[in-house]
Amino acid sequence: VLRDDFRQPPGDVVVAVGEPAVLECVPPRGHPEPSISWKKNGVQLSDKDEHLTIRGGKLMVASTRKSDAGIYVCVATNVVGERDSEPAKLVVF
């Protein structure tokens, strides 16, 4: 089972360069419990990127750079399939 509705989709975030940014996502209910990954501008983000931390449903950027700005989507995945959240915008000024 994987429902359509995210319990908490990510919201838009506006930060200054160098500030931390956190995008939060609570995936839809599912069985088995869905895992979460993130896409930025349509491209899968790697949890190997030291600049980013993906923990639970949170995507954390310790110190934002101009290049972090973009459209982020939370992706919930389990054996049934995957669901994309509504897009959230990260604005870095």
PDB file of N, CA, C and O in Angstrom:
ATOM      1  N   VAL A   1       0.848  -1.191   0.000  1.00  0.00           N
ATOM      2  CA  VAL A   1       0.000   0.000   0.000  1.00  0.00           C
ATOM      3  C   VAL A   1       0.887   1.246   0.000  1.00  0.00           C
ATOM      4  O   VAL A   1       1.900   1.290   0.699  1.00  0.00           O
ATOM      5  N   LEU A   2       0.509   2.247  -0.777  1.00  0.00           N
ATOM      6  CA  LEU A   2       1.174   3.552  -0.723  1.00  0.00           C
ATOM      7  C   LEU A   2       0.129   4.600  -1.077  1.00  0.00           C
ATOM      8  O   LEU A   2      -0.313   4.699  -2.222  1.00  0.00           O
ATOM      9  N   ARG A   3      -0.255   5.377  -0.075  1.00  0.00           N
ATOM     10  CA  ARG A   3      -1.275   6.398  -0.316  1.00  0.00           C
ATOM     11  C   ARG A   3      -0.736   7.539  -1.156  1.00  0.00           C
ATOM     12  O   ARG A   3       0.473   7.661  -1.354  1.00  0.00           O
ATOM     13  N   ASP A   4      -1.641   8.375  -1.650  1.00  0.00           N
ATOM     14  CA  ASP A   4      -1.246   9.484  -2.517  1.00  0.00           C
ATOM     15  C   ASP A   4      -0.837  10.727  -1.731  1.00  0.00           C
ATOM     16  O   ASP A   4       0.013  11.504  -2.166  1.00  0.00           O
ATOM     17  N   ASP A   5      -1.452  10.898  -0.578  1.00  0.00           N
ATOM     18  CA  ASP A   5      -1.306  12.179   0.125  1.00  0.00           C
ATOM     19  C   ASP A   5      -0.152  12.194   1.109  1.00  0.00           C
ATOM     20  O   ASP A   5      -0.073  11.365   2.015  1.00  0.00           O
ATOM     21  N   PHE A   6       0.743  13.156   0.912  1.00  0.00           N
ATOM     22  CA  PHE A   6       1.853  13.345   1.845  1.00  0.00           C
ATOM     23  C   PHE A   6       1.285  13.902   3.147  1.00  0.00           C
ATOM     24  O   PHE A   6       0.471  14.825   3.133  1.00  0.00           O
ATOM     25  N   ARG A   7       1.725  13.329   4.279  1.00  0.00           N
ATOM     26  CA  ARG A   7       1.263  13.837   5.573  1.00  0.00           C
ATOM     27  C   ARG A   7       1.785  15.252   5.787  1.00  0.00           C
ATOM     28  O   ARG A   7       1.105  16.084   6.389  1.00  0.00           O
ATOM     29  N   GLN A   8       2.990  15.526   5.295  1.00  0.00           N
ATOM     30  CA  GLN A   8       3.514  16.890   5.311  1.00  0.00           C
ATOM     31  C   GLN A   8       4.414  17.076   4.104  1.00  0.00           C
ATOM     32  O   GLN A   8       5.544  16.587   4.088  1.00  0.00           O
ATOM     33  N   PRO A   9       3.913  17.788   3.082  1.00  0.00           N
ATOM     34  CA  PRO A   9       4.787  18.058   1.946  1.00  0.00           C
ATOM     35  C   PRO A   9       5.768  19.171   2.311  1.00  0.00           C
ATOM     36  O   PRO A   9       5.486  19.972   3.203  1.00  0.00           O
ATOM     37  N   PRO A  10       6.912  19.231   1.637  1.00  0.00           N
ATOM     38  CA  PRO A  10       7.867  20.308   1.953  1.00  0.00           C
ATOM     39  C   PRO A  10       7.290  21.666   1.565  1.00  0.00           C
ATOM     40  O   PRO A  10       6.513  21.782   0.618  1.00  0.00           O
ATOM     41  N   GLY A  11       7.690  22.692   2.322  1.00  0.00           N
ATOM     42  CA  GLY A  11       7.236  24.049   2.020  1.00  0.00           C
ATOM     43  C   GLY A  11       8.390  24.872   1.486  1.00  0.00           C
ATOM     44  O   GLY A  11       9.552  24.488   1.612  1.00  0.00           O
ATOM     45  N   ASP A  12       8.062  26.006   0.889  1.00  0.00           N
ATOM     46  CA  ASP A  12       9.103  26.891   0.358  1.00  0.00           C
ATOM     47  C   ASP A  12       9.971  27.428   1.491  1.00  0.00           C
ATOM     48  O   ASP A  12       9.484  27.687   2.592  1.00  0.00           O
ATOM     49  N   VAL A  13      11.266  27.592   1.207  1.00  0.00           N
ATOM     50  CA  VAL A  13      12.212  28.095   2.199  1.00  0.00           C
ATOM     51  C   VAL A  13      13.022  29.220   1.569  1.00  0.00           C
ATOM     52  O   VAL A  13      13.486  29.117   0.433  1.00  0.00           O
ATOM     53  N   VAL A  14      13.178  30.296   2.334  1.00  0.00           N
ATOM     54  CA  VAL A  14      13.991  31.422   1.873  1.00  0.00           C
ATOM     55  C   VAL A  14      15.100  31.648   2.900  1.00  0.00           C
ATOM     56  O   VAL A  14      14.821  31.858   4.081  1.00  0.00           O
ATOM     57  N   VAL A  15      16.348  31.606   2.457  1.00  0.00           N
ATOM     58  CA  VAL A  15      17.487  31.810   3.374  1.00  0.00           C
ATOM     59  C   VAL A  15      18.537  32.707   2.721  1.00  0.00           C
ATOM     60  O   VAL A  15      18.550  32.897   1.505  1.00  0.00           O
ATOM     61  N   ALA A  16      19.412  33.249   3.557  1.00  0.00           N
ATOM     62  CA  ALA A  16      20.549  34.006   3.045  1.00  0.00           C
ATOM     63  C   ALA A  16      21.707  33.040   2.825  1.00  0.00           C
ATOM     64  O   ALA A  16      21.778  31.992   3.466  1.00  0.00           O
ATOM     65  N   VAL A  17      22.609  33.392   1.921  1.00  0.00           N
ATOM     66  CA  VAL A  17      23.801  32.573   1.662  1.00  0.00           C
ATOM     67  C   VAL A  17      24.518  32.317   2.985  1.00  0.00           C
ATOM     68  O   VAL A  17      24.699  33.230   3.791  1.00  0.00           O
ATOM     69  N   GLY A  18      24.926  31.061   3.200  1.00  0.00           N
ATOM     70  CA  GLY A  18      25.663  30.715   4.411  1.00  0.00           C
ATOM     71  C   GLY A  18      24.789  30.257   5.561  1.00  0.00           C
ATOM     72  O   GLY A  18      25.283  29.666   6.521  1.00  0.00           O
ATOM     73  N   GLU A  19      23.477  30.527   5.471  1.00  0.00           N
ATOM     74  CA  GLU A  19      22.569  30.067   6.522  1.00  0.00           C
ATOM     75  C   GLU A  19      22.179  28.612   6.278  1.00  0.00           C
ATOM     76  O   GLU A  19      22.233  28.132   5.146  1.00  0.00           O
ATOM     77  N   PRO A  20      21.786  27.914   7.343  1.00  0.00           N
ATOM     78  CA  PRO A  20      21.291  26.546   7.142  1.00  0.00           C
ATOM     79  C   PRO A  20      19.870  26.575   6.579  1.00  0.00           C
ATOM     80  O   PRO A  20      19.109  27.508   6.836  1.00  0.00           O
ATOM     81  N   ALA A  21      19.531  25.563   5.823  1.00  0.00           N
ATOM     82  CA  ALA A  21      18.171  25.430   5.292  1.00  0.00           C
ATOM     83  C   ALA A  21      17.683  24.021   5.585  1.00  0.00           C
ATOM     84  O   ALA A  21      18.441  23.058   5.475  1.00  0.00           O
ATOM     85  N   VAL A  22      16.416  23.904   5.957  1.00  0.00           N
ATOM     86  CA  VAL A  22      15.831  22.586   6.218  1.00  0.00           C
ATOM     87  C   VAL A  22      14.519  22.471   5.467  1.00  0.00           C
ATOM     88  O   VAL A  22      13.629  23.309   5.611  1.00  0.00           O
ATOM     89  N   LEU A  23      14.412  21.421   4.662  1.00  0.00           N
ATOM     90  CA  LEU A  23      13.152  21.097   3.993  1.00  0.00           C
ATOM     91  C   LEU A  23      12.636  19.845   4.685  1.00  0.00           C
ATOM     92  O   LEU A  23      13.355  18.854   4.813  1.00  0.00           O
ATOM     93  N   GLU A  24      11.384  19.898   5.130  1.00  0.00           N
ATOM     94  CA  GLU A  24      10.817  18.753   5.852  1.00  0.00           C
ATOM     95  C   GLU A  24       9.735  18.078   5.039  1.00  0.00           C
ATOM     96  O   GLU A  24       8.984  18.725   4.309  1.00  0.00           O
ATOM     97  N   CYS A  25       9.670  16.767   5.178  1.00  0.00           N
ATOM     98  CA  CYS A  25       8.691  15.999   4.432  1.00  0.00           C
ATOM     99  C   CYS A  25       8.250  14.805   5.272  1.00  0.00           C
ATOM    100  O   CYS A  25       9.081  14.064   5.798  1.00  0.00           O
ATOM    101  N   VAL A  26       6.939  14.624   5.391  1.00  0.00           N
ATOM    102  CA  VAL A  26       6.414  13.410   6.031  1.00  0.00           C
ATOM    103  C   VAL A  26       5.669  12.658   4.933  1.00  0.00           C
ATOM    104  O   VAL A  26       4.664  13.144   4.414  1.00  0.00           O
ATOM    105  N   PRO A  27       6.167  11.467   4.578  1.00  0.00           N
ATOM    106  CA  PRO A  27       5.620  10.755   3.419  1.00  0.00           C
ATOM    107  C   PRO A  27       4.208  10.244   3.668  1.00  0.00           C
ATOM    108  O   PRO A  27       3.731  10.228   4.802  1.00  0.00           O
ATOM    109  N   PRO A  28       3.545   9.825   2.588  1.00  0.00           N
ATOM    110  CA  PRO A  28       2.215   9.220   2.759  1.00  0.00           C
ATOM    111  C   PRO A  28       2.347   7.935   3.573  1.00  0.00           C
ATOM    112  O   PRO A  28       3.425   7.346   3.639  1.00  0.00           O
ATOM    113  N   ARG A  29       1.260   7.509   4.184  1.00  0.00           N
ATOM    114  CA  ARG A  29       1.282   6.227   4.876  1.00  0.00           C
ATOM    115  C   ARG A  29       1.429   5.120   3.835  1.00  0.00           C
ATOM    116  O   ARG A  29       0.883   5.194   2.735  1.00  0.00           O
ATOM    117  N   GLY A  30       2.175   4.107   4.216  1.00  0.00           N
ATOM    118  CA  GLY A  30       2.369   2.999   3.285  1.00  0.00           C
ATOM    119  C   GLY A  30       2.786   1.752   4.031  1.00  0.00           C
ATOM    120  O   GLY A  30       3.241   1.810   5.173  1.00  0.00           O
ATOM    121  N   HIS A  31       2.623   0.628   3.368  1.00  0.00           N
ATOM    122  CA  HIS A  31       3.055  -0.639   3.943  1.00  0.00           C
ATOM    123  C   HIS A  31       3.757  -1.412   2.844  1.00  0.00           C
ATOM    124  O   HIS A  31       3.087  -1.779   1.879  1.00  0.00           O
ATOM    125  N   PRO A  32       5.046  -1.688   2.910  1.00  0.00           N
ATOM    126  CA  PRO A  32       5.954  -1.259   3.991  1.00  0.00           C
ATOM    127  C   PRO A  32       6.124   0.260   4.018  1.00  0.00           C
ATOM    128  O   PRO A  32       5.830   0.952   3.044  1.00  0.00           O
ATOM    129  N   GLU A  33       6.605   0.761   5.160  1.00  0.00           N
ATOM    130  CA  GLU A  33       6.821   2.196   5.348  1.00  0.00           C
ATOM    131  C   GLU A  33       7.723   2.723   4.218  1.00  0.00           C
ATOM    132  O   GLU A  33       8.805   2.181   3.992  1.00  0.00           O
ATOM    133  N   PRO A  34       7.285   3.773   3.510  1.00  0.00           N
ATOM    134  CA  PRO A  34       8.096   4.241   2.382  1.00  0.00           C
ATOM    135  C   PRO A  34       9.415   4.890   2.815  1.00  0.00           C
ATOM    136  O   PRO A  34       9.504   5.509   3.875  1.00  0.00           O
ATOM    137  N   SER A  35      10.426   4.732   1.975  1.00  0.00           N
ATOM    138  CA  SER A  35      11.685   5.441   2.217  1.00  0.00           C
ATOM    139  C   SER A  35      11.594   6.777   1.477  1.00  0.00           C
ATOM    140  O   SER A  35      10.801   6.945   0.550  1.00  0.00           O
ATOM    141  N   ILE A  36      12.425   7.714   1.913  1.00  0.00           N
ATOM    142  CA  ILE A  36      12.369   9.055   1.347  1.00  0.00           C
ATOM    143  C   ILE A  36      13.669   9.401   0.652  1.00  0.00           C
ATOM    144  O   ILE A  36      14.756   9.154   1.173  1.00  0.00           O
ATOM    145  N   SER A  37      13.542   9.969  -0.516  1.00  0.00           N
ATOM    146  CA  SER A  37      14.698  10.551  -1.189  1.00  0.00           C
ATOM    147  C   SER A  37      14.249  11.917  -1.706  1.00  0.00           C
ATOM    148  O   SER A  37      13.072  12.269  -1.625  1.00  0.00           O
ATOM    149  N   TRP A  38      15.185  12.663  -2.229  1.00  0.00           N
ATOM    150  CA  TRP A  38      14.893  14.023  -2.693  1.00  0.00           C
ATOM    151  C   TRP A  38      15.408  14.237  -4.099  1.00  0.00           C
ATOM    152  O   TRP A  38      16.429  13.675  -4.496  1.00  0.00           O
ATOM    153  N   LYS A  39      14.688  15.060  -4.847  1.00  0.00           N
ATOM    154  CA  LYS A  39      15.156  15.476  -6.165  1.00  0.00           C
ATOM    155  C   LYS A  39      15.249  16.994  -6.160  1.00  0.00           C
ATOM    156  O   LYS A  39      14.420  17.687  -5.571  1.00  0.00           O
ATOM    157  N   LYS A  40      16.277  17.489  -6.830  1.00  0.00           N
ATOM    158  CA  LYS A  40      16.421  18.937  -7.019  1.00  0.00           C
ATOM    159  C   LYS A  40      16.379  19.200  -8.509  1.00  0.00           C
ATOM    160  O   LYS A  40      17.174  18.645  -9.267  1.00  0.00           O
ATOM    161  N   ASN A  41      15.455  20.046  -8.930  1.00  0.00           N
ATOM    162  CA  ASN A  41      15.280  20.348 -10.355  1.00  0.00           C
ATOM    163  C   ASN A  41      15.207  19.063 -11.190  1.00  0.00           C
ATOM    164  O   ASN A  41      15.755  18.980 -12.289  1.00  0.00           O
ATOM    165  N   GLY A  42      14.507  18.058 -10.626  1.00  0.00           N
ATOM    166  CA  GLY A  42      14.288  16.811 -11.356  1.00  0.00           C
ATOM    167  C   GLY A  42      15.405  15.789 -11.262  1.00  0.00           C
ATOM    168  O   GLY A  42      15.280  14.691 -11.806  1.00  0.00           O
ATOM    169  N   VAL A  43      16.510  16.128 -10.573  1.00  0.00           N
ATOM    170  CA  VAL A  43      17.653  15.211 -10.475  1.00  0.00           C
ATOM    171  C   VAL A  43      17.764  14.655  -9.055  1.00  0.00           C
ATOM    172  O   VAL A  43      17.716  15.396  -8.073  1.00  0.00           O
ATOM    173  N   GLN A  44      17.911  13.336  -8.974  1.00  0.00           N
ATOM    174  CA  GLN A  44      18.038  12.663  -7.670  1.00  0.00           C
ATOM    175  C   GLN A  44      19.235  13.207  -6.896  1.00  0.00           C
ATOM    176  O   GLN A  44      20.331  13.311  -7.446  1.00  0.00           O
ATOM    177  N   LEU A  45      19.035  13.553  -5.624  1.00  0.00           N
ATOM    178  CA  LEU A  45      20.142  14.021  -4.789  1.00  0.00           C
ATOM    179  C   LEU A  45      20.826  12.826  -4.139  1.00  0.00           C
ATOM    180  O   LEU A  45      20.174  11.861  -3.739  1.00  0.00           O
ATOM    181  N   SER A  46      22.132  12.903  -4.040  1.00  0.00           N
ATOM    182  CA  SER A  46      22.894  11.817  -3.431  1.00  0.00           C
ATOM    183  C   SER A  46      23.112  12.092  -1.950  1.00  0.00           C
ATOM    184  O   SER A  46      23.419  13.218  -1.559  1.00  0.00           O
ATOM    185  N   ASP A  47      22.953  11.059  -1.127  1.00  0.00           N
ATOM    186  CA  ASP A  47      23.237  11.254   0.302  1.00  0.00           C
ATOM    187  C   ASP A  47      24.744  11.156   0.549  1.00  0.00           C
ATOM    188  O   ASP A  47      25.197  11.220   1.692  1.00  0.00           O
ATOM    189  N   LYS A  48      25.517  11.000  -0.530  1.00  0.00           N
ATOM    190  CA  LYS A  48      26.976  10.998  -0.409  1.00  0.00           C
ATOM    191  C   LYS A  48      27.519  12.428  -0.434  1.00  0.00           C
ATOM    192  O   LYS A  48      28.685  12.662  -0.116  1.00  0.00           O
ATOM    193  N   ASP A  49      26.670  13.374  -0.811  1.00  0.00           N
ATOM    194  CA  ASP A  49      27.077  14.777  -0.870  1.00  0.00           C
ATOM    195  C   ASP A  49      27.248  15.306   0.560  1.00  0.00           C
ATOM    196  O   ASP A  49      26.278  15.402   1.312  1.00  0.00           O
ATOM    197  N   GLU A  50      28.493  15.649   0.926  1.00  0.00           N
ATOM    198  CA  GLU A  50      28.770  16.104   2.303  1.00  0.00           C
ATOM    199  C   GLU A  50      28.045  17.393   2.661  1.00  0.00           C
ATOM    200  O   GLU A  50      27.821  17.699   3.832  1.00  0.00           O
ATOM    201  N   HIS A  51      27.689  18.128   1.635  1.00  0.00           N
ATOM    202  CA  HIS A  51      27.031  19.425   1.786  1.00  0.00           C
ATOM    203  C   HIS A  51      25.583  19.248   2.281  1.00  0.00           C
ATOM    204  O   HIS A  51      24.995  20.165   2.855  1.00  0.00           O
ATOM    205  N   LEU A  52      25.029  18.061   2.048  1.00  0.00           N
ATOM    206  CA  LEU A  52      23.619  17.793   2.386  1.00  0.00           C
ATOM    207  C   LEU A  52      23.515  16.682   3.414  1.00  0.00           C
ATOM    208  O   LEU A  52      24.355  15.783   3.458  1.00  0.00           O
ATOM    209  N   THR A  53      22.482  16.747   4.239  1.00  0.00           N
ATOM    210  CA  THR A  53      22.185  15.649   5.140  1.00  0.00           C
ATOM    211  C   THR A  53      20.732  15.273   4.922  1.00  0.00           C
ATOM    212  O   THR A  53      19.843  16.122   4.982  1.00  0.00           O
ATOM    213  N   ILE A  54      20.497  13.994   4.670  1.00  0.00           N
ATOM    214  CA  ILE A  54      19.118  13.518   4.535  1.00  0.00           C
ATOM    215  C   ILE A  54      18.872  12.582   5.705  1.00  0.00           C
ATOM    216  O   ILE A  54      19.464  11.505   5.791  1.00  0.00           O
ATOM    217  N   ARG A  55      17.993  13.003   6.604  1.00  0.00           N
ATOM    218  CA  ARG A  55      17.731  12.183   7.782  1.00  0.00           C
ATOM    219  C   ARG A  55      16.228  12.154   8.022  1.00  0.00           C
ATOM    220  O   ARG A  55      15.588  13.196   8.163  1.00  0.00           O
ATOM    221  N   GLY A  56      15.677  10.953   8.065  1.00  0.00           N
ATOM    222  CA  GLY A  56      14.221  10.851   8.181  1.00  0.00           C
ATOM    223  C   GLY A  56      13.636  11.568   6.977  1.00  0.00           C
ATOM    224  O   GLY A  56      14.045  11.322   5.842  1.00  0.00           O
ATOM    225  N   GLY A  57      12.690  12.446   7.219  1.00  0.00           N
ATOM    226  CA  GLY A  57      12.101  13.183   6.104  1.00  0.00           C
ATOM    227  C   GLY A  57      12.725  14.538   5.887  1.00  0.00           C
ATOM    228  O   GLY A  57      12.206  15.350   5.120  1.00  0.00           O
ATOM    229  N   LYS A  58      13.851  14.796   6.565  1.00  0.00           N
ATOM    230  CA  LYS A  58      14.445  16.133   6.469  1.00  0.00           C
ATOM    231  C   LYS A  58      15.606  16.166   5.497  1.00  0.00           C
ATOM    232  O   LYS A  58      16.443  15.265   5.457  1.00  0.00           O
ATOM    233  N   LEU A  59      15.629  17.222   4.722  1.00  0.00           N
ATOM    234  CA  LEU A  59      16.789  17.508   3.882  1.00  0.00           C
ATOM    235  C   LEU A  59      17.424  18.751   4.488  1.00  0.00           C
ATOM    236  O   LEU A  59      16.810  19.818   4.522  1.00  0.00           O
ATOM    237  N   MET A  60      18.660  18.609   4.966  1.00  0.00           N
ATOM    238  CA  MET A  60      19.322  19.721   5.643  1.00  0.00           C
ATOM    239  C   MET A  60      20.551  20.161   4.863  1.00  0.00           C
ATOM    240  O   MET A  60      21.373  19.343   4.449  1.00  0.00           O
ATOM    241  N   VAL A  61      20.657  21.458   4.674  1.00  0.00           N
ATOM    242  CA  VAL A  61      21.821  22.053   4.032  1.00  0.00           C
ATOM    243  C   VAL A  61      22.492  22.889   5.111  1.00  0.00           C
ATOM    244  O   VAL A  61      21.918  23.868   5.588  1.00  0.00           O
ATOM    245  N   ALA A  62      23.704  22.506   5.498  1.00  0.00           N
ATOM    246  CA  ALA A  62      24.373  23.163   6.629  1.00  0.00           C
ATOM    247  C   ALA A  62      24.650  24.632   6.342  1.00  0.00           C
ATOM    248  O   ALA A  62      24.390  25.499   7.176  1.00  0.00           O
ATOM    249  N   SER A  63      25.171  24.896   5.178  1.00  0.00           N
ATOM    250  CA  SER A  63      25.537  26.262   4.821  1.00  0.00           C
ATOM    251  C   SER A  63      25.167  26.468   3.356  1.00  0.00           C
ATOM    252  O   SER A  63      25.867  26.000   2.458  1.00  0.00           O
ATOM    253  N   THR A  64      24.073  27.165   3.126  1.00  0.00           N
ATOM    254  CA  THR A  64      23.563  27.256   1.753  1.00  0.00           C
ATOM    255  C   THR A  64      24.464  28.089   0.848  1.00  0.00           C
ATOM    256  O   THR A  64      25.100  29.056   1.268  1.00  0.00           O
ATOM    257  N   ARG A  65      24.487  27.669  -0.400  1.00  0.00           N
ATOM    258  CA  ARG A  65      25.208  28.389  -1.446  1.00  0.00           C
ATOM    259  C   ARG A  65      24.161  28.822  -2.470  1.00  0.00           C
ATOM    260  O   ARG A  65      23.051  28.290  -2.508  1.00  0.00           O
ATOM    261  N   LYS A  66      24.527  29.780  -3.282  1.00  0.00           N
ATOM    262  CA  LYS A  66      23.635  30.222  -4.367  1.00  0.00           C
ATOM    263  C   LYS A  66      23.181  29.023  -5.204  1.00  0.00           C
ATOM    264  O   LYS A  66      22.032  28.951  -5.640  1.00  0.00           O
ATOM    265  N   SER A  67      24.101  28.093  -5.417  1.00  0.00           N
ATOM    266  CA  SER A  67      23.807  26.947  -6.287  1.00  0.00           C
ATOM    267  C   SER A  67      22.789  25.975  -5.687  1.00  0.00           C
ATOM    268  O   SER A  67      22.298  25.087  -6.385  1.00  0.00           O
ATOM    269  N   ASP A  68      22.469  26.135  -4.397  1.00  0.00           N
ATOM    270  CA  ASP A  68      21.469  25.256  -3.774  1.00  0.00           C
ATOM    271  C   ASP A  68      20.041  25.669  -4.125  1.00  0.00           C
ATOM    272  O   ASP A  68      19.100  24.891  -3.967  1.00  0.00           O
ATOM    273  N   ALA A  69      19.897  26.902  -4.604  1.00  0.00           N
ATOM    274  CA  ALA A  69      18.556  27.384  -4.947  1.00  0.00           C
ATOM    275  C   ALA A  69      17.960  26.490  -6.028  1.00  0.00           C
ATOM    276  O   ALA A  69      18.667  26.008  -6.913  1.00  0.00           O
ATOM    277  N   GLY A  70      16.654  26.276  -5.945  1.00  0.00           N
ATOM    278  CA  GLY A  70      16.009  25.457  -6.964  1.00  0.00           C
ATOM    279  C   GLY A  70      14.703  24.890  -6.462  1.00  0.00           C
ATOM    280  O   GLY A  70      14.192  25.281  -5.412  1.00  0.00           O
ATOM    281  N   ILE A  71      14.174  23.960  -7.234  1.00  0.00           N
ATOM    282  CA  ILE A  71      12.899  23.320  -6.923  1.00  0.00           C
ATOM    283  C   ILE A  71      13.184  21.921  -6.386  1.00  0.00           C
ATOM    284  O   ILE A  71      13.826  21.104  -7.046  1.00  0.00           O
ATOM    285  N   TYR A  72      12.696  21.665  -5.178  1.00  0.00           N
ATOM    286  CA  TYR A  72      12.941  20.382  -4.518  1.00  0.00           C
ATOM    287  C   TYR A  72      11.647  19.584  -4.411  1.00  0.00           C
ATOM    288  O   TYR A  72      10.576  20.133  -4.154  1.00  0.00           O
ATOM    289  N   VAL A  73      11.773  18.278  -4.615  1.00  0.00           N
ATOM    290  CA  VAL A  73      10.625  17.376  -4.501  1.00  0.00           C
ATOM    291  C   VAL A  73      11.017  16.218  -3.591  1.00  0.00           C
ATOM    292  O   VAL A  73      12.091  15.633  -3.734  1.00  0.00           O
ATOM    293  N   CYS A  74      10.143  15.902  -2.669  1.00  0.00           N
ATOM    294  CA  CYS A  74      10.328  14.768  -1.770  1.00  0.00           C
ATOM    295  C   CYS A  74       9.712  13.544  -2.457  1.00  0.00           C
ATOM    296  O   CYS A  74       8.576  13.598  -2.928  1.00  0.00           O
ATOM    297  N   VAL A  75      10.463  12.451  -2.510  1.00  0.00           N
ATOM    298  CA  VAL A  75       9.993  11.232  -3.183  1.00  0.00           C
ATOM    299  C   VAL A  75       9.850  10.108  -2.157  1.00  0.00           C
ATOM    300  O   VAL A  75      10.813   9.740  -1.485  1.00  0.00           O
ATOM    301  N   ALA A  76       8.649   9.577  -2.048  1.00  0.00           N
ATOM    302  CA  ALA A  76       8.388   8.445  -1.152  1.00  0.00           C
ATOM    303  C   ALA A  76       8.330   7.177  -2.002  1.00  0.00           C
ATOM    304  O   ALA A  76       7.616   7.123  -3.004  1.00  0.00           O
ATOM    305  N   THR A  77       9.090   6.156  -1.591  1.00  0.00           N
ATOM    306  CA  THR A  77       9.180   4.932  -2.394  1.00  0.00           C
ATOM    307  C   THR A  77       9.003   3.692  -1.525  1.00  0.00           C
ATOM    308  O   THR A  77       9.603   3.582  -0.455  1.00  0.00           O
ATOM    309  N   ASN A  78       8.177   2.762  -1.991  1.00  0.00           N
ATOM    310  CA  ASN A  78       8.174   1.413  -1.419  1.00  0.00           C
ATOM    311  C   ASN A  78       7.898   0.428  -2.547  1.00  0.00           C
ATOM    312  O   ASN A  78       7.896   0.816  -3.715  1.00  0.00           O
ATOM    313  N   VAL A  79       7.664  -0.837  -2.217  1.00  0.00           N
ATOM    314  CA  VAL A  79       7.523  -1.857  -3.265  1.00  0.00           C
ATOM    315  C   VAL A  79       6.355  -1.576  -4.210  1.00  0.00           C
ATOM    316  O   VAL A  79       6.364  -2.031  -5.354  1.00  0.00           O
ATOM    317  N   VAL A  80       5.361  -0.840  -3.748  1.00  0.00           N
ATOM    318  CA  VAL A  80       4.190  -0.547  -4.576  1.00  0.00           C
ATOM    319  C   VAL A  80       4.523   0.453  -5.678  1.00  0.00           C
ATOM    320  O   VAL A  80       3.988   0.380  -6.784  1.00  0.00           O
ATOM    321  N   GLY A  81       5.417   1.389  -5.358  1.00  0.00           N
ATOM    322  CA  GLY A  81       5.748   2.406  -6.349  1.00  0.00           C
ATOM    323  C   GLY A  81       6.342   3.626  -5.687  1.00  0.00           C
ATOM    324  O   GLY A  81       6.904   3.544  -4.595  1.00  0.00           O
ATOM    325  N   GLU A  82       6.213   4.772  -6.363  1.00  0.00           N
ATOM    326  CA  GLU A  82       6.735   5.985  -5.757  1.00  0.00           C
ATOM    327  C   GLU A  82       5.790   7.149  -5.969  1.00  0.00           C
ATOM    328  O   GLU A  82       5.048   7.203  -6.950  1.00  0.00           O
ATOM    329  N   ARG A  83       5.831   8.081  -5.026  1.00  0.00           N
ATOM    330  CA  ARG A  83       5.008   9.275  -5.096  1.00  0.00           C
ATOM    331  C   ARG A  83       5.908  10.492  -4.946  1.00  0.00           C
ATOM    332  O   ARG A  83       6.810  10.509  -4.108  1.00  0.00           O
ATOM    333  N   ASP A  84       5.657  11.504  -5.759  1.00  0.00           N
ATOM    334  CA  ASP A  84       6.379  12.770  -5.631  1.00  0.00           C
ATOM    335  C   ASP A  84       5.505  13.767  -4.882  1.00  0.00           C
ATOM    336  O   ASP A  84       4.298  13.844  -5.112  1.00  0.00           O
ATOM    337  N   SER A  85       6.128  14.534  -3.977  1.00  0.00           N
ATOM    338  CA  SER A  85       5.394  15.577  -3.270  1.00  0.00           C
ATOM    339  C   SER A  85       5.175  16.758  -4.216  1.00  0.00           C
ATOM    340  O   SER A  85       5.715  16.796  -5.321  1.00  0.00           O
ATOM    341  N   GLU A  86       4.380  17.711  -3.764  1.00  0.00           N
ATOM    342  CA  GLU A  86       4.303  18.988  -4.460  1.00  0.00           C
ATOM    343  C   GLU A  86       5.701  19.596  -4.381  1.00  0.00           C
ATOM    344  O   GLU A  86       6.412  19.373  -3.401  1.00  0.00           O
ATOM    345  N   PRO A  87       6.105  20.357  -5.395  1.00  0.00           N
ATOM    346  CA  PRO A  87       7.445  20.948  -5.361  1.00  0.00           C
ATOM    347  C   PRO A  87       7.552  22.068  -4.332  1.00  0.00           C
ATOM    348  O   PRO A  87       6.586  22.789  -4.079  1.00  0.00           O
ATOM    349  N   ALA A  88       8.733  22.204  -3.744  1.00  0.00           N
ATOM    350  CA  ALA A  88       9.020  23.298  -2.815  1.00  0.00           C
ATOM    351  C   ALA A  88      10.204  24.077  -3.380  1.00  0.00           C
ATOM    352  O   ALA A  88      11.116  23.501  -3.974  1.00  0.00           O
ATOM    353  N   LYS A  89      10.176  25.387  -3.186  1.00  0.00           N
ATOM    354  CA  LYS A  89      11.224  26.223  -3.746  1.00  0.00           C
ATOM    355  C   LYS A  89      12.197  26.637  -2.636  1.00  0.00           C
ATOM    356  O   LYS A  89      11.782  27.088  -1.568  1.00  0.00           O
ATOM    357  N   LEU A  90      13.486  26.475  -2.905  1.00  0.00           N
ATOM    358  CA  LEU A  90      14.508  26.995  -1.993  1.00  0.00           C
ATOM    359  C   LEU A  90      15.087  28.241  -2.663  1.00  0.00           C
ATOM    360  O   LEU A  90      15.668  28.177  -3.747  1.00  0.00           O
ATOM    361  N   VAL A  91      14.910  29.374  -1.984  1.00  0.00           N
ATOM    362  CA  VAL A  91      15.417  30.645  -2.495  1.00  0.00           C
ATOM    363  C   VAL A  91      16.606  31.047  -1.636  1.00  0.00           C
ATOM    364  O   VAL A  91      16.503  31.091  -0.410  1.00  0.00           O
ATOM    365  N   VAL A  92      17.741  31.343  -2.280  1.00  0.00           N
ATOM    366  CA  VAL A  92      18.940  31.744  -1.550  1.00  0.00           C
ATOM    367  C   VAL A  92      19.304  33.157  -2.013  1.00  0.00           C
ATOM    368  O   VAL A  92      19.555  33.391  -3.195  1.00  0.00           O
ATOM    369  N   PHE A  93      19.328  34.092  -1.060  1.00  0.00           N
ATOM    370  CA  PHE A  93      19.649  35.480  -1.447  1.00  0.00           C
ATOM    371  C   PHE A  93      20.908  35.975  -0.766  1.00  0.00           C
ATOM    372  O   PHE A  93      21.318  37.116  -0.980  1.00  0.00           O
TER     373      PHE A  93
END
